[in-house]
């Protein structure tokens, strides 16, 4: 079996003297959708931010068989790793198209034009609103734009932090359908999501996080069938 696209080994993350994540290990292979589920405050977002280089960590982070734990964010993006943060962090006073162009500034002009067309194919609504200010978009459209902007850098692995947060059920279904399509386009996905049911339906494998540690991992189907997970996270 080929080595994982992303291999996180024995990673711990602290805020001062408070250890938020303890000795976690996970991997994502090419072509996979892997989800991390857990309650608020479990450490899911902290882990994604540390893998991206936003927070310091101890341990090993291998990406495409290369140690990236000491690389800065720019170099991680250049290597093919990208994150869509929980709060989207769009430039609200800039248009949809300008936000996308910022996402593609690291690639050539020809590549950026190709990626922009791919984004517009994936998110036709963004093409319709390409001259509209990002701050005037609906919540679902802003999430689409945040994902589209990340895709402009042509990532190999896209990390999504709570993409369904605050969205209406129909829009959530649309977002998760698009996440599934990303895999067909050759983009692997590491998904942090409180909507455990939706995440487990789309993912290949899952990790369950509690209080900064992984307490369970396995195929998404097996995790979704576990009675403790059903009781704790799926609302039955």
HUCOR-V831674 format. One record per residue. PSI is psi as a letter, one per 30 degrees, with the letter a starting at -180 (* if undefined). OMEGA is omega in whole degrees, 0 to 359 (999 if undefined). Layout:
BEGIN
PSI OMEGA
PSI OMEGA
END
This chain:
BEGIN
k 181
l 180
l 180
l 174
e 177
k 176
j 178
k 186
k 174
h 182
k 173
k 183
k 182
k 167
j 186
b 181
f 182
j 179
j 184
e 179
k 186
j 167
h 180
k 179
k 176
l 174
l 176
k 178
l 177
k 179
g 182
l 162
j 180
k 181
k 172
j 178
l 180
l 182
l 172
k 177
g 182
f 180
g 184
e 180
e 178
e 180
e 179
e 181
e 179
e 177
e 180
f 180
g 180
e 178
k 177
l 179
l 167
k 183
a 186
k 172
j 178
k 177
k 184
h 176
g 180
k 179
k 183
g 187
f 181
g 179
l 175
l 187
e 182
e 182
e 177
e 177
e 179
e 180
f 178
g 179
k 182
l 180
k 168
j 187
l 184
e 184
g 170
e 174
h 175
l 173
j 190
f 181
g 176
l 182
l 175
e 183
e 179
e 176
e 179
e 180
e 177
e 178
f 183
g 187
f 181
f 182
l 181
l 181
e 179
e 179
e 180
e 179
e 178
e 181
e 180
e 178
e 177
e 178
e 180
e 175
e 180
e 183
i 182
f 181
e 178
e 178
e 178
e 185
g 189
f 179
g 182
k 178
k 183
e 182
f 180
g 179
l 173
l 180
e 180
e 179
e 177
e 178
e 177
e 180
e 179
e 177
e 179
e 179
e 178
e 181
f 180
f 180
g 178
h 183
l 170
e 178
k 178
k 177
k 183
k 181
j 177
h 183
f 182
f 188
k 174
g 183
l 177
l 184
e 180
e 179
e 177
e 179
e 180
e 180
e 182
e 174
e 180
e 176
e 177
e 179
f 180
e 180
e 179
f 180
g 178
g 178
j 175
l 187
k 168
j 192
k 170
k 189
k 175
f 176
i 189
e 182
e 181
e 181
e 182
f 179
e 185
f 188
l 171
e 180
l 184
k 171
k 178
k 185
k 175
k 175
h 173
g 181
l 172
k 181
f 180
k 173
l 180
a 178
k 180
e 180
e 180
e 179
e 181
f 179
f 181
k 187
e 179
e 178
e 178
e 182
e 187
e 193
f 185
g 168
g 176
* 999
END
